[in-house]
Amino acid sequence: MVALRRLGAMVLTLVISSFVIFAGMYAAPGDPVSFLIGNPENMTPERIAAVRAEYHLDDPFITQYLTWAKDLLHGDFGTSMVYQQSVTTLLGSRLPVTLSLVVYASVLFIVIGVLLGIWSALRRGTAVDALITGVTTFATSIPNFVVAVVLISVFAVKLRWFAVSGPGEGFFGRIHHLTLPAIALSLGAVAVVSRVTRQTMVEQQSLDHVEAARSYGLAQRKTVVRHVLRNSLGPIVTMCGLIVAGMLAGTVVVEGVFGLNGIGSLLVEAINTHDFPVVQAILLYMVIAYMAVTVIVDLIYPLLDARVLARSAA
């Protein structure tokens, strides 16, 4: 029953999101016909009428939406007005770059953020704790584009350790080219995850079962791993999932600075050229990606916390 309710909520969210996205593009300023025809010399009444008929622009709003939604159910996102090719094909050529960047950045912020949080929690009240807290607090205040510009000027231009732009070829080439973009994208997330990990572990350390484990002579390392870190994973995983979901929709700035041909840069391109089918498809992709990540987190959370699993079973 819970699964059916969750599935129904997802479908309803997707339907509402698709309607809002389509309505937003419908209400956007500018006539799509002028962008479809392009050359003003071709703006004859016959040509305008033909284009409007081809793209159903004279149909009522609700009819246009239902036609678009019907095509979506068949996997047809339409045709790009600028590139004159299938939007599905266009997204498929750009998606690997964005996913590679998000995966790389996710590995960085999860590993580094959790390790810093653990170290800070275990050294609470010391100079190490103060240093980590101060650095992470400062990191959250720096915008992505500032980090990106600094990384490029230092490590790409002056030191020449990394490429200035482009995704690279092959696995190792892509890792090399995406290192700076991944750092720029993940820096703020490292700070957030570090602070969440620290706070959660500090709270767990003061609980009775942890004190009991220590009184029984359980080694510090085992106490931390079995009783503190394990019970802290729920909030940490939830926060990491939300950040990853946000990254899937938030690579625009980093891709633009580093010249990466991903989904984010394509969205900016499509907005500037009024390529409405591409904008609609990308926004819908962002909604679906966010929903998918949150569902995965919801499925993982009970496995990390037996109490949640018991409540779900009841």
MOSUL-V142683 format. One record per pair of residues at least 24 apart in sequence whose ideal C-beta (glycine too) atoms are under 10 Angstrom apart, sorted by sequence separation. I is the first residue (numbers start at 1). GAP is how many residues later the second one is. D is the distance in Angstrom with one decimal. If there is no record, write none. Layout:
i gap d
I GAP D
I GAP D
This chain:
i gap d
33 24 6.8
55 24 9.2
155 24 8.6
156 24 6.5
204 24 4.6
207 24 7.9
32 25 6.5
155 25 6.1
203 25 9.5
204 25 8.0
31 26 8.7
55 26 8.9
154 26 9.5
202 26 9.2
204 26 8.9
263 26 9.4
201 27 5.4
204 27 5.2
205 27 9.4
151 28 9.0
152 28 6.7
155 28 9.0
200 28 9.0
201 28 6.7
203 28 9.3
204 28 5.3
151 29 4.6
152 29 9.6
200 29 9.2
203 29 8.0
150 30 9.9
151 30 8.4
201 30 9.0
202 30 9.3
200 31 8.3
201 31 5.0
148 32 7.4
151 32 6.2
152 32 8.9
197 32 8.7
200 32 4.1
203 32 9.3
147 33 9.3
148 33 7.2
151 33 5.8
199 33 9.1
200 33 8.6
249 33 9.1
27 34 9.2
150 34 8.7
198 34 9.5
200 34 8.3
201 34 10.0
249 34 8.7
26 35 5.9
148 35 8.8
149 35 8.8
197 35 6.8
200 35 4.9
201 35 9.0
147 36 7.3
148 36 4.1
151 36 9.3
196 36 8.9
197 36 9.5
199 36 8.4
200 36 6.4
249 36 8.5
250 36 8.9
144 37 9.6
147 37 4.5
148 37 8.5
248 37 8.4
249 37 3.9
23 38 7.6
26 38 7.1
146 38 8.9
147 38 8.7
197 38 8.5
248 38 6.7
249 38 8.4
22 39 8.6
26 39 7.8
145 39 8.0
147 39 9.6
148 39 9.6
196 39 6.1
197 39 5.5
200 39 9.2
144 40 5.5
147 40 5.3
196 40 6.1
246 40 9.8
248 40 9.5
249 40 6.7
143 41 9.7
144 41 6.4
146 41 10.0
147 41 8.2
245 41 9.2
248 41 4.1
249 41 6.4
22 42 7.6
23 42 7.6
26 42 9.8
142 42 9.7
144 42 9.5
196 42 8.8
197 42 8.6
247 42 9.4
248 42 6.8
19 43 9.7
22 43 5.0
25 43 9.5
38 43 9.0
144 43 7.6
193 43 6.9
196 43 4.8
197 43 9.7
246 43 9.9
21 44 9.9
22 44 9.8
37 44 9.9
38 44 9.2
144 44 7.0
195 44 9.4
196 44 8.7
245 44 6.7
246 44 7.7
248 44 8.8
36 45 5.4
142 45 6.9
143 45 8.5
244 45 9.2
245 45 4.4
248 45 7.0
19 46 6.5
22 46 5.9
35 46 5.6
36 46 9.7
142 46 7.3
193 46 6.2
244 46 9.5
245 46 8.3
247 46 9.3
18 47 8.2
21 47 9.6
22 47 7.8
35 47 7.9
140 47 8.7
141 47 8.7
192 47 6.7
193 47 6.2
196 47 9.8
245 47 8.1
246 47 9.0
36 48 9.9
139 48 5.4
140 48 5.4
192 48 9.3
242 48 9.0
245 48 3.9
32 49 7.2
139 49 6.3
140 49 9.2
142 49 9.3
241 49 10.0
244 49 5.5
245 49 6.1
18 50 8.1
19 50 8.3
22 50 9.8
139 50 9.4
140 50 9.2
141 50 9.0
189 50 9.1
192 50 9.4
193 50 7.1
243 50 9.4
244 50 9.8
18 51 6.2
136 51 9.7
139 51 6.7
140 51 4.4
189 51 8.3
192 51 6.7
242 51 7.9
245 51 9.3
136 52 9.4
139 52 4.2
140 52 6.6
241 52 5.5
242 52 7.5
244 52 9.2
245 52 8.3
138 53 8.2
139 53 9.1
189 53 9.9
190 53 9.8
240 53 9.7
241 53 6.5
244 53 8.8
15 54 8.1
18 54 7.1
136 54 7.1
137 54 7.0
140 54 9.8
189 54 4.8
241 54 9.5
135 55 9.7
136 55 3.8
139 55 8.9
140 55 8.3
188 55 8.9
189 55 8.6
241 55 6.8
242 55 7.5
135 56 8.0
136 56 8.1
238 56 9.2
241 56 3.4
136 57 9.1
137 57 9.8
186 57 8.8
189 57 8.6
240 57 8.1
241 57 8.7
14 58 9.7
133 58 9.6
136 58 4.9
137 58 7.9
189 58 7.5
239 58 9.4
132 59 9.6
135 59 9.0
136 59 5.9
237 59 9.8
238 59 5.8
241 59 7.9
237 60 6.3
238 60 9.0
241 60 8.8
133 61 8.5
186 61 8.1
132 62 6.7
133 62 7.5
136 62 8.8
185 62 6.4
238 62 9.0
132 63 9.1
234 63 9.8
237 63 6.0
238 63 6.5
237 64 6.6
133 65 7.6
185 65 8.0
101 66 8.1
132 66 7.8
185 66 6.6
234 66 9.2
235 66 9.5
237 66 9.5
238 66 9.4
100 67 7.1
233 67 9.2
234 67 5.8
237 67 6.2
100 68 9.3
185 68 8.7
186 68 9.7
233 68 9.0
234 68 9.2
236 68 9.0
237 68 9.6
97 69 9.6
98 69 9.7
129 69 7.9
184 69 8.5
185 69 4.9
234 69 9.8
235 69 9.7
97 70 4.8
104 70 8.5
181 70 8.3
184 70 5.3
185 70 9.2
233 70 9.5
234 70 5.1
235 70 9.6
96 71 8.3
97 71 9.7
100 71 9.6
104 71 7.2
108 71 9.1
112 71 9.9
183 71 9.7
233 71 4.6
234 71 4.7
182 72 8.6
232 72 9.4
233 72 7.8
101 73 9.3
105 73 8.5
109 73 9.0
113 73 8.4
117 73 9.6
121 73 9.7
129 73 9.8
181 73 5.1
184 73 7.4
185 73 9.7
231 73 8.7
234 73 9.3
100 74 5.9
104 74 5.3
108 74 5.7
109 74 9.6
112 74 7.9
116 74 7.1
117 74 10.0
120 74 6.7
124 74 7.9
180 74 9.3
181 74 7.4
184 74 7.7
230 74 7.8
231 74 7.6
234 74 7.4
100 75 8.8
103 75 9.4
104 75 7.6
107 75 8.2
108 75 6.7
111 75 9.9
112 75 9.5
115 75 9.7
116 75 8.7
117 75 9.9
119 75 8.9
120 75 8.3
123 75 9.8
230 75 9.4
231 75 9.9
101 76 9.9
105 76 7.7
106 76 8.7
109 76 8.4
110 76 8.8
113 76 6.6
114 76 9.5
117 76 6.6
118 76 9.0
121 76 7.0
122 76 9.3
178 76 9.9
181 76 7.9
182 76 9.9
231 76 9.7
97 77 8.5
100 77 9.5
101 77 5.5
104 77 8.1
105 77 4.3
108 77 8.5
109 77 4.0
112 77 9.4
113 77 4.4
116 77 8.2
117 77 4.3
120 77 7.9
121 77 4.6
124 77 8.9
180 77 9.5
181 77 4.6
96 78 9.1
100 78 6.1
104 78 4.0
105 78 7.9
108 78 4.4
109 78 7.9
112 78 5.1
113 78 7.4
115 78 9.8
116 78 4.1
117 78 6.9
119 78 9.4
120 78 4.4
121 78 8.1
124 78 6.1
180 78 6.8
181 78 9.6
103 79 8.8
104 79 9.2
105 79 8.4
106 79 9.2
107 79 8.5
108 79 8.7
109 79 8.4
110 79 8.4
111 79 9.2
112 79 9.9
113 79 7.2
114 79 6.2
115 79 8.3
116 79 9.0
117 79 6.9
118 79 6.2
119 79 8.7
120 79 9.5
121 79 8.2
122 79 7.8
181 79 6.4
97 80 9.8
101 80 5.7
102 80 8.7
105 80 4.2
106 80 7.4
109 80 3.8
110 80 8.9
113 80 3.0
114 80 7.6
117 80 2.5
118 80 7.9
121 80 3.8
122 80 9.7
178 80 8.4
97 81 8.3
100 81 9.7
101 81 6.1
104 81 8.4
105 81 4.0
108 81 8.3
109 81 4.6
112 81 8.2
113 81 4.6
116 81 7.6
117 81 4.4
120 81 8.5
121 81 5.3
124 81 8.1
177 81 8.3
181 81 9.4
100 82 8.9
104 82 8.1
105 82 9.2
108 82 7.1
109 82 8.8
111 82 9.5
112 82 7.8
113 82 8.6
114 82 9.2
115 82 8.6
116 82 8.0
117 82 8.2
120 82 8.9
121 82 9.5
178 82 7.9
101 83 9.8
102 83 7.7
106 83 8.2
109 83 8.1
110 83 6.6
113 83 8.1
114 83 5.2
117 83 8.0
118 83 6.5
121 83 8.7
122 83 8.7
177 83 8.5
97 84 9.7
101 84 6.6
102 84 9.5
105 84 7.3
109 84 5.8
113 84 6.6
114 84 9.9
117 84 6.8
121 84 7.1
101 85 9.7
105 85 9.6
109 85 9.0
113 85 9.8
117 85 9.7
114 87 9.9
167 88 9.6
167 91 8.9
165 92 8.8
166 92 8.0
167 92 9.1
168 92 9.9
164 93 9.9
165 93 5.5
166 93 6.2
167 93 5.6
164 94 7.6
165 94 3.2
166 94 7.3
167 94 7.1
163 95 8.8
164 95 7.4
165 95 7.3
166 95 8.4
167 95 7.9
162 96 9.8
163 96 9.5
165 96 9.8
122 98 8.7
122 102 6.9
156 102 9.1
121 103 8.8
148 105 7.4
152 105 7.2
118 106 7.7
122 106 8.9
144 106 8.3
147 106 9.9
148 106 5.9
151 106 9.1
152 106 7.4
118 107 9.9
121 107 7.9
144 107 9.3
147 107 8.8
148 107 9.9
151 107 9.0
121 108 9.1
144 108 9.5
145 108 5.0
148 108 8.9
149 108 6.7
144 109 5.1
145 109 7.8
148 109 4.1
118 110 8.9
143 110 7.9
144 110 5.7
147 110 9.3
148 110 6.6
118 111 6.8
121 111 8.6
145 111 8.1
146 111 9.8
117 112 9.8
145 112 5.8
144 113 8.1
118 114 8.9
114 115 8.8
117 115 8.8
114 118 9.4
118 118 10.0
114 119 9.4
117 119 7.8
114 122 6.5
113 123 8.7
110 126 8.7
113 126 9.1
114 126 8.4
110 127 9.3
113 127 8.0
110 129 9.9
110 130 5.4
113 130 9.1
109 131 7.7
110 133 8.7
106 134 7.6
109 134 6.8
110 134 8.6
106 135 9.8
109 135 8.8
106 137 7.8
105 138 9.3
106 138 5.2
109 138 8.8
105 139 8.7
103 141 8.9
106 141 6.9
102 142 6.8
105 142 6.1
106 142 9.7
102 143 9.7
102 144 9.9
103 144 9.5
102 145 4.8
101 146 8.3
102 146 5.7
105 146 8.6
101 147 9.9
102 147 9.7
102 148 9.2
98 149 9.2
99 149 8.1
102 149 6.7
105 149 8.5
98 150 7.5
101 150 5.9
98 151 9.8
99 152 9.7
98 153 5.5
101 153 7.2
97 154 9.0
98 154 9.9
101 154 7.3
98 156 9.9
98 157 7.2
101 157 8.9
97 158 7.7
101 159 6.8
100 160 9.4
102 160 9.2
94 161 9.4
101 161 6.5
102 161 9.7
98 162 7.9
100 162 8.6
101 162 9.6
97 163 5.5
98 163 9.3
99 163 8.5
101 163 8.8
97 164 6.0
98 164 3.7
99 164 8.7
96 165 10.0
97 165 4.0
98 165 4.3
94 166 9.2
96 166 8.4
97 166 7.9
98 166 6.4
94 167 5.9
95 167 7.7
96 167 9.9
97 167 9.3
98 167 8.9
93 168 8.1
94 168 5.4
95 168 6.1
97 168 8.8
98 168 8.8
94 169 5.3
97 169 9.7
94 170 8.9
94 171 7.9
95 171 9.4
91 172 6.9
94 172 5.0
93 173 9.2
94 173 9.5
91 175 7.6
94 175 9.9
90 176 7.3
90 180 9.3
83 183 9.7
87 183 9.5
94 184 9.9
90 185 9.4
80 186 9.6
83 186 9.6
82 187 7.7
83 187 9.5
90 187 9.3
91 187 7.9
95 187 10.0
98 187 9.5
102 187 9.1
82 188 7.4
87 188 8.9
90 188 6.6
94 188 9.0
81 189 8.8
80 190 7.9
82 190 9.7
83 190 9.6
87 190 5.2
91 190 6.1
95 190 8.1
99 190 9.5
82 191 5.0
86 191 9.6
87 191 5.6
90 191 8.3
91 191 7.2
98 191 9.6
81 192 7.6
82 192 8.6
83 192 7.8
87 192 9.8
90 192 9.7
80 193 9.4
81 193 7.4
82 193 4.6
87 193 8.3
88 193 7.8
81 194 4.9
87 194 4.7
91 194 6.8
80 195 5.7
81 195 6.9
82 195 9.6
83 195 8.0
87 195 8.8
79 196 9.9
80 196 9.5
81 196 6.6
82 196 7.5
80 197 6.1
81 197 7.8
78 198 8.5
79 198 6.4
80 198 5.2
78 199 3.7
79 199 9.5
77 200 6.5
78 200 8.4
77 201 8.3
80 201 9.0
78 202 7.6
77 203 7.5
78 203 7.3
77 204 4.2
77 205 9.5
71 206 9.9
77 207 8.0
72 208 9.2
77 208 9.1
68 209 8.7
72 209 8.8
68 212 7.5
72 212 7.6
55 221 9.6
55 222 9.3
35 238 6.9
36 238 9.4
35 239 4.7
36 239 9.9
34 240 8.5
35 240 7.5
36 240 9.7
35 241 8.2
32 242 6.9
28 243 9.1
31 243 9.2
32 243 9.6
30 244 5.6
32 244 6.1
29 245 9.1
32 245 9.6
28 246 7.3
30 246 9.5
28 248 7.2
25 249 9.2
26 250 8.6
25 251 4.7
28 251 8.6
24 252 9.8
25 252 8.6
22 254 9.3
25 254 6.2
26 254 9.8
24 255 8.7
25 255 5.5
24 256 8.6
21 258 8.2
22 258 6.3
25 258 8.6
21 259 5.5
24 259 8.1
21 260 9.2
21 261 9.5
22 261 9.6
18 262 8.4
21 262 4.8
22 262 9.2
20 263 9.0
21 263 5.9
18 265 9.1
21 265 9.5
17 266 8.1
18 266 6.1
21 266 7.7
17 267 7.0
20 267 9.4
17 269 9.2
18 269 8.0
14 270 8.2
17 270 4.5
18 270 9.9
16 271 9.6
17 271 8.6
14 273 6.8
17 273 9.6
13 274 7.6
14 274 7.1
17 274 8.8
13 275 9.9
13 277 9.6
14 277 7.2
10 278 9.5
13 278 6.6
10 281 5.9
9 282 9.6
10 282 9.4
10 284 9.4
10 285 7.2
7 288 9.5
6 289 7.6
6 292 7.6
6 293 10.0
2 310 6.7
